[in-house]
């Protein structure tokens, strides 16, 4: 079963690479870029390869066995 982690947005959106860094799913910006371009991240069940993808409250990001659910501030 996947671990689910909630992430409260501080603004209207966050980019996918920034979220991966902020949650510790990627060790650095370069690590986030590599993970995303390798197809290792899904947004709402779909593989996402755009690191600048804007995420908003209600979106869900999956990396491996970890799911991050974005919530409003």
Secondary structure, 3 states (H helix, E strand, C coil): CCEEEEEECCCCCEEHHHHHHHHCCCCCHHHHHHHHHCCCCEECCEECCCCCCEECCCCEEEECCEEEEEECC
